[in-house]
């Protein structure tokens, strides 16, 4: 049967008008009942839900069901922007104390590409870590004294010490971790999960972003890090800010009540639907969905961000800093409240870990600002029964060099960027607790065992969420894109 296309449509409009042909119609029809049956087996909580989430959410998945059984329902990603030094925190290297001040051997460096900040350095003196390490818990994981609270939950964590990346500067490295490409413009990880899995709460976005910092300087963050790229715009992250208006432009303007807002949205929807009937642009439906979500968020956002109902025991767990809106501790507490309401992807960015100089003073402050709340989040999720299906990630975009940037003195030094090996930890749904995966050499400079590329890590997170990273794709400009590009393999050794 030959489809007829009105002559007044341009090429794009003509293509969109043919979006549903006979083959697509019958293929979808035949899979309808079978898909429902499969969903009940593969993802039972996706159909049955809990409490108020049992109803079908407005932000339903565009792809249908997960590819396989999901061990996790949500991710809380605690990104430490600026790259914490793994050598001060988690990667214990006693040789650095023994060889403090001595030159890094050329056989270890192997002609590594350097940043512009150390490319002209003639000497690369090894710098001993700032503090001592101890083996923690039954797992015996090495954790620095800078992280006393994290030390107490070592048996809940999986330390991956063999992460590596090609990116050597902050912007491309963070962009690579969050979007799978060093070049801006790709969808972020949270947007991919929102697109692939949809939302489990019709009154909150599937993807929420929270920002905090310890100082008034440091590497900047850009909203494209939580953008939707070429995916429909309803999948971009929604930033929650500190203060009385967590989401900008959410409240009704002066002189307008909720009834008037509802009537306005109804008329606007009718206009948008008319426009869609004319040009068949799917982004119009994304716009309608965003307007409706904003309307529902007028009630749901004040509820989730109001911490007045939290008991004193909560602040004892997270620390007094959790009372200060916008702090890392307050954002960790808010992340738990969002997780309770089944927000799919909760992204926290904490800035200022970039320590090219004055590392001894800065890393003590940053560790203190993040240690207690990070550990509290894991403990809080566990005691509420949420950790078993929530993934918590803690880490930066690359590591730090074992040699000092600039002059090494007794009381002060800095560390440059190091993409060859670095450490992060993961806890929760589907991850083996109490293990250390991967090893670095005695200098903490190269990977000695079980390398994990950024794409491997991304593929593993998607797997735990029920998505096959090779199948979660979107066709754009004639090519099928995915978060892991054309790379990535599952890190089997970290799976429970």
N, C-alpha and C positions, 0 to 999 in steps of 0.2 A: 504494500500500500504506500503510495507516494504522499508525503506530507506537503501541505500547501502553506507557504510562508507569505504573509502580506508584503506587497512590494515596497511599502513605506518603511520597513524595518532596515536598519543598517546591519553590517555583518555580525556585530556582537549581539544585537537584539535577535537576529535570525537564529544564531547558535543557541541562545537561551530559550527561544520558543520551541526548540526541538529537544529540550532537556529530558523530557519524558516521552520516549517513543514506545512502540508496541513491544519490542523485545524487553525493555526495562520494566514495563508494566507487568508482563506475565512472569518475569523472573522474580520480581518482588512479591507478586501474589502467591507464587508457589512456595516461597520461603517463609511466609508469614506465620503459619501454625507451627511449622518445624522450628522456626527461630525462637518462638515462645517456649517450646518444650526444651530446647537446648539451653535457653537462658536460665530456666529453673534448675538445671543441673549444674551449669558452669558457674553461675553467679546468683545463688539463691537470695542473698540479701539485696541484690539489685531489683528483684521483683517484690519481695515481701516487705523489706524495709523494717524500720522500728519506729513506733509511735507516730509522730506527726509526719515523718519522712516516708511513711508507707504509701502515700499517694504518689502518683506519677509526677515527677518534677517537670517544671516548665523547661529547664535547660537540659532536655534529654539528649543522649548521645546521638551524634549524626551518623556514627558508624554502626549502631546497634549494640550487640553484646560484646563483652571482652573476648579476646582470642582464646583464653584459657582461664582456669580457676585462679582468682586473685587472692594472694595471701595478705595484701594490704589494701585498704580502702582509701587511704589519704596519705599525703606526705607533708611533713613540716621540715622545711629546708632552712637551716640556720647558716646562712652564708656569711663568712667572716671576710669582708672585703678588704683587700690590701695584702693578703697572704700572710697568715701567722707563721712564725718560725717553728717548723716541726722539730728542730734540734733543741729548742728550749722547752718544748711541751710534751712530745710523745716519742720521738725517735732517739733513744738513748745510745750515745756513742762515746764510751769512755776513752777511746783513742784521742779524741779532741782535747781532753784535759791533759793527756800525756804529751801531746805535740803542740800545745798552745803556743802561738807565736811563730812556729816553724812554717816554712813554705809548703803550699799545697803541691804535691808531686805532679809533674807533667803527665805521668802515666795514668793518673786518676782523672785529671781534667780532660785529657784527650782532645784538646783543641775546641772545647765547647764554645759555641757562639755566646757572646756576652752582651749585656745591655750597654747603652751609651754612657752609663754612669760608672762603669768599671773597665770599659774597653781600653782606656789609656793607663790603667794601673800597671805598674811594673812589678809589684809585689802582691802576693796573695797569701797573707799570713792566716793560718788556721786560728779560729776563735773558739775557745772553750765555751760550752753552754753556760748560761747565767746561774742556774740553780742545779741542785741535785735531783736525782730520780730514785724512785723505789718501785719494787714490784708490788702490784695491788691485787687484792682479792684472791680468790682461788685460781683465777686464770693466770695470775702472775704477770699481767700486762705492765709494762714500764710506763709510768706517768710521772711527770714533773711535780715538784712541790708547789709550783705555781698554780696547779689545778687540784686543790684539796677536795673539792666537792665532786669533780669528775672522777677523782681517784676512788671515791666511795661507791661509784656505780660501774666500775671497770668490768664487772662480771655481766653487765647488761649490754656491753658495747662490743662491736666488731671494729677493730682498728685496721684500716687498709693503709699500709705504709709504702706501697709501690705505685701510687698514682703518678702519671706523667702526662705531659702535654707538649705541643709544639709552640704554643704561644709564650712569648718571653716578656711581654709588657701587659700592664693591668687591663686596659680596655679590651684588647682582643682576647685576653685570657678569660675574663669574666664573661664576655659575650659568647665565647666558645663553650664554657661550662653551661650557660643558661640556654643557649640556642642551638648548639652543635656546629656553629660556624664562627670563624673569627671576624667575618664580615657582617656588619649590621644589616638587619632587614628580615632575618628568618624568625619564625615563631619561637617563642620561649617554651621551656619545658612545661610550665603550668598551662600554657595555651594548648599545647599538644594534648595534654591529659584532659583538659576541659572539652576539647574537640572529640577526642576518642571515647571518653567515658561519660560525658555530660555531668550533671549536678545531681546530688542526692538531697538537696534542700532548695526548694523553689523560691525561698525568700532571701537567700544570700548568694553571692557570686560563687562559682566553682573555684575561682582563683583569686586569692587575696594577698596583698603585699604590704609589709610593715617595715619601716626604716628606723634606724637608731644610730647614734654615734657617741663616742667618748670625748672627742675634741672638736674644735672648730675648724680643723684642717684635715686633709687626707684626700684620697682618691675620690673623684665624683662618681655619682651613679646616674644613669640615664633611663628614662621611662621605657625606652625600647627594650631594655633587659626583661621587662615583663609584658612586652607587646605581643600582638597576635600575628605580626608579619603579614603573610598572604592568606592566613586563615580568616574566616568570618570574624568581624570585629567584636562580637559578643564574647569571644574567648580570651580577650586580653585581660590582664590582671587589673584588679581594682585596688588602688592604694588607699589604705586607712591611715589617716593622720592623727596625731595627738591633738587633744583639745575638744571643744564642745561640738565641732562640726567634723567628724571623722572622714566623711566623704563629701567632697566639694559639690555644690549646686544640688544637693539632695533635698533640702528643705523647700517648702512652698515659698514663693515670693511674698512680700508684704501685701496684704489685701486679698490674698487668695487662700481659700480653705480647701480641705481635702475633697469635698464634693465638686468644687469648681475644677480642681486638678484632674479628677476622674473624668469629668465631661470633656475637658480639653484633650486628654489622652485618647478618649474614644473617638472624637472628631479627627484627631491627628492620625489615628490608626486607619480610619476610613479613607483619608486622603492618601496615606501610604499604600494601602491595599489597591486603591485605584491606580496609583502609579506603577505598582508591581504588575497589575494586569496588563498594563501598556508595554512595559519594557522588560519584564521578567528578570530583574536584577535581584539575586538572592540577598544582597547586602541590605535591601530594604527590609526584609524580614528580620535581619540582625538588628537593625535600628529599632524596629517595633519591640523586639525582645528586650533590648536595653532600656527603652522607656518604661516598659512594664516592670522590669526588675528594679529600676530606680524607685518606682512607686511603692513596691512592696518593701524595699529597703528602708523607707521612711519609718517603718515600725521595727523591723528586724535589727537594723544597725544600732539604734540606741539601746536595744535590749542586750546585744552581745557585748557592747563596749562599756556598759555600766557595771563597774566592778564593785559597787556598794554592797552587793549581796555575798561577796567573798568573805569567809570567816578569817579570824586572826591567824589561824593555823596556816592559811594559804600564804600570808605575808611572811610568816616565820620560815616557810619552806623556800619561797622564792627570794626572800630578802627584802629589806625595807625599801630598796630602790624600786620595787614593783609598784609602790604607791605613786611614783612619779611618771605621769603620762609621757609616752614616747621613749622611755628608757628601754634598754634591751630586756631587762627583767619584766617590765610591764608588757612588752610585746610578746614575751614567752608565755606569760599568763593569758594574754589575749589569744594567742595561738591555741592554747588548750581549750579555751571557750569556743573558738571557731571549730576545732576538731570535734568537740562534743556535738556541734550542730552539723557535722558531716560536710564541712567545706573540703573540697577535693585536694587542693594544693595551697599550702600556706607558706609564703616565701618571706623570710626575715633577712634583711641585710643589715649587718652591723659594720660600720666603717672604721677607718683609722688604723688598721693593722700594718700599714706600710712603714717599715722601720729601717730606713737606710742609714740612720744615725740615731744616737741615744736609745738604742734598743733596750739597755738595762732599765731605764726609767719608764719607757713607754709600754713594754710588754708586761710589766708588773701591773700597771693600771688597767690595760685592756683585759688581762686575764681575770683580774678582780671583778671587772664590770660584767663579764660573761660567764664565768665558771659556775657560780652558784645557781643562776637561773637556768642554764643549760641542763645541769644535773637535775634540778627541781622539775623541769618539764618532763624528763624521762620518768622520774619517780611518780609524778602526779598522774601521768598517763597510765602508768602501770597499776597504781592503786585504784584507778577508776575503770580498769578493764579495757582501756583503749590502746595500750601499747602493742597488744597482740595483732592489731590490724592497722597500726599507724607506723609509718617509717619516719624516723628522725635522722637528719643528716647534719653534721657539723664539719665545716672545713672551708678553706679558701680556694683561690684560683690557681695557685702554684705554690712552691715552697721557697725556702731561703738558703743562700749559700753557706757552706761551712767555713768560708774565709771571710775576713772583715772587709767591708767596703770602706776604703780610706784607711786612715791610721788606726791601728789597734793599740789601745791604752789599757791600763789596769782597770779603770772604772767606766770606760765607754767604748763602744764600737757599734757598727751597723752591719746588716747583711743585705746583699743584693738579691734580685729575683733568681729563682732556680727552678726551671721547669722539668728537670730530669727526674726528680723524685720528691714526693711530699706525702703527707699523712692527712687523712680525715677519718672520722668515725661515723658509724651508722648503728642505729638501734631500732628494734621493733619488728613489725610484721614480716615474717619470712626470712629474717637474717639470723645467722648463728650468733648467739650471745657468747661473750667471754672468749673471743678468739682474736688472734692477730694474723692478718693475711698479708703476705709479701714481706720482703726483706730488702734492705739497702746494704751497701758495702760498709766496711769498718769506718770509713770517712763520712758516711752519710751523704755521698755525692752521686753514686750510681746505683741502679737497681741490681740486686744480686739474685732475686727469686720472685717469680710470679708477678710480672709487670701487669698493671691495669691502666689502660688508656682511658681518657675521658669518655670516649664513645663506648667503651666497655662498661663503664660505670653507668652511663645513661641507659644503655640497653638493659642492664640489670635492674635498675629502678623501674623501668617500664614493664619488665617481666613480672616483677613482684606486684605490680598494679593490674596484672592480667592482660598486658598488651605485648604483642610480638613487635619488636622495634623494626623489623623488616616489612611488616604488614601495615603499620600505622603510617600511612602516606597521604599526600595531598597533591593533586596534579595542578601545576602552576606553570604557565608559559611553555606548555608542551612537555614538561618533565615531571616525574613523580618525586617529590621531596619527602624526606623523613628527618627526624631529630638527629639520627646518627649518620646522616648522609649516606655513604656507601661502605661504612665501616662498622665496627662494634661486634663484640661477641660476649656471650653471657659469662659472668664470673661465677662459675659453679661452686667454687670453694667457699663462698660466703653464704650460700643458701642453706637454710635450715632443712 
